[in-house]
Amino acid sequence: MNNKVLRLIVCILAIGIVMGFGLPKNIQKKVEKEISGYFEIDSFTMEAIAVTKNAQLDLPSKIDAENLFRVLDGQSHIGYIYVEQAPSKTANFDYMVLLDANFKILHTKVLIYREEYGGEIGSKRWLKQFIGKKPGDRLNHETNIDGIAGATISVRSMTNAIDDLLQTLTILQENKML
């Protein structure tokens, strides 16, 4: 391999590491569709938000430059988007949480569900329970989030994941990291 090709490969890898690899394309398209639909806008940008590795150690949810983004409509900050995976019985499912500029939940969506059972957690009716929740609120599948027969594991997982996100946002706000 000649030096020019080697330098090009190293340069591409360095740019990828510095800029991050972002969301997978299939997830990115779904996220963009949800943002456009919710805010009724055609054009927006997403800025990655990173949290230092030291701060990560004390957080219930993982926050990095590949799952928490500030959403901008031109120069106006309109909210945040959080994209992550949560476990179901034998696989993980992808979900997103759309938050306003004060981190109140506006919309949730199961993007990809990979199990035969439990996909009912993707229903708009069930997901509406999370709307309006904000950092400091606590969520529990036994007390304030309704269950779904046949989707117990997924209900617990999604509820715990969003509860962890809200607690993480609380910690980050208290420490002035957001």
Summary of the structure (lengths in Angstrom):
residues: 178
radius of gyration: 17.8
end to end distance: 45.4
largest distance: 63.9
contacts: 494
relative contact order: 0.13
helix: 39%
strand: 21%
